[in-house]
Amino acid sequence: MSMSSFDTVYEHWMALQIAGESSPRRREFLQRGLSRGTMDYLRLIWYPAIGSLDHLYPEYEVRDFNNGYRYLDLAYMPGHVKGCIEIQDYRSHARDIEASRFKDLCMKQSLLVLDDWLFLPIAYLSIREDAGVCQQLTLSFVGKFLSSAIPPRLDWSEAETLRWARRLLRPFTPGELAAHLRLTEQYTRLILRRLVSSQRLVVTSGQQRYRTYMLPEAARVMR
């Protein structure tokens, strides 16, 4: 991924976020610009792993039990499901944090979980020091939302193959898939061939005879 590619996508994405926002509070947050942690996460983790900023909403506004407002670093909402990504800086979230601020952060996370948000905390230090791990966590997080979004035209074996691949998020062999589906390896290879042909899976090793397969988005992280 080139920086210019990300910058172009990011500028267009932010312009749409600001233009479409009716809340003056959130619009002001957006116009100020995102935090360094959120920017680094988008640039170094999310965009290289996912390839787009679709369904992401920065500084997303939610109400709490006291009718106040809270803001999420990033909300991920494909369809009718809700995910929250919070970038946690060590200085502000752990070592130097005041007791009242710590209590407020715990309350925020509790309210999100009770309101059926899937919560993913990412340490800022991990973005810089363990980018590959953070990308795998991000893929797994997104996979939680995709596991039920299977095209209806697929048959049961193709649909289950994609669900299994999204849970696995690593290269797998036809033998492993055959054991999971309880089908012959020969028939499993036909399933894999169809999914590769429709670009829902990619081959990750093998020349004359394909050996391992993977989701396209997961394969990008491993390059």
C-alpha positions, -999 to +999 in steps of 0.1 A: +000+000+000+014+034-009+010+064+014-004+084-015-032+058-020-041+059+017-040+097+018-064+100-011-088+075+003-086+091+038-093+126+025-123+115+006-136+095+035-132+123+060-149+148+037-179+125+034-180+121+072-180+158+078-205+166+050-229+139+062-228+148+100-258+166+115-244+167+151-224+200+156-205+183+184-192+154+163-186+177+133-164+199+154-144+169+165-139+157+129-129+192+117-102+193+143-087+161+129-082+126+144-058+117+171-023+104+163-032+070+176-063+067+154-044+080+123-016+055+128-040+027+133-059+035+101-027+041+081-006+012+094-031-014+105-067-011+092-061+000+056-033-024+048-053-053+062-088-044+050-081-023+019-108+003+024-123+026+050-159+014+043-183+012+072-159+031+096-171+061+115-145+081+135-154+100+167-188+083+166-213+098+190-233+076+214-255+083+244-249+069+279-273+061+307-272+097+320-282+111+286-247+124+280-225+119+250-195+097+245-173+094+215-157+063+201-124+064+184-138+043+155-171+027+150-174-002+125-210-007+114-215-030+084-253-034+082-271-036+115-242-047+137-219-025+158-182-027+165-160-003+185-122+001+181-105+021+208-068+031+206-054+030+241-023+050+248-002+038+278+003+073+292-034+083+292-049+048+298-027+032+324+004+046+341-005+083+345-043+080+344-064+096+372-088+074+392-118+093+379-107+090+343-100+053+347-135+047+362-150+066+333-132+045+307-144+013+324-179+026+324-177+035+287-166+000+279-193-016+300-220+005+284-208-005+249-209-042+258-243-039+273-256-021+242-244-051+221-212-034+207-183-057+199-153-040+215-117-041+203-091-023+223-057-017+206-027-005+225-008+024+207+025+007+214+013-024+196+006-004+165+042+006+164+058-026+177+035-054+166+018-042+134+014-077+121-004-090+152-026-059+152-035-066+115-044-102+124-066-090+153-083-065+130-090-092+104-104-114+131-126-085+144-140-079+109-145-116+104-169-116+134-192-094+113-187-113+080-192-148+093-229-147+087-228-125+055-226-154+030-240-149-005-273-170-007-263-184-041-235-205-026-243-241-016-238-253+019-203-266+014-190-234-002-207-212+025-193-233+053-158-232+037-159-194+038-172-193+074-144-217+084-117-197+066-129-165+083-125-181+117-092-196+108-075-166+091-044-186+081-035-208+051-052-242+051-049-274+030-076-293+012-071-321+037-079-299+066-110-286+049-121-321+040-118-332+076-139-301+087-166-307+061-164-345+064-162-348+026-136-365+004-105-345-004-113-349-041-147-333-037-132-306-014-107-296-042-137-290-065-152-267-038-119-248-035-115-245-073-150-228-075-142-204-047-108-195-062-125-190-096-151-166-080-122-148-062-135-156-027-103-175-019-068-173-031-040-199-035-011-192-011+013-220-022+017-246-049+024-244-086+013-276-105-009-287-076-024-262-052-015-268-016-029-241+006-057-216+004-067-184+023-091-155+023-079-127+000-079-101+028-060-123+052-034-131+025-026-094+020-014-092+056+010-121+052+028-107+022 
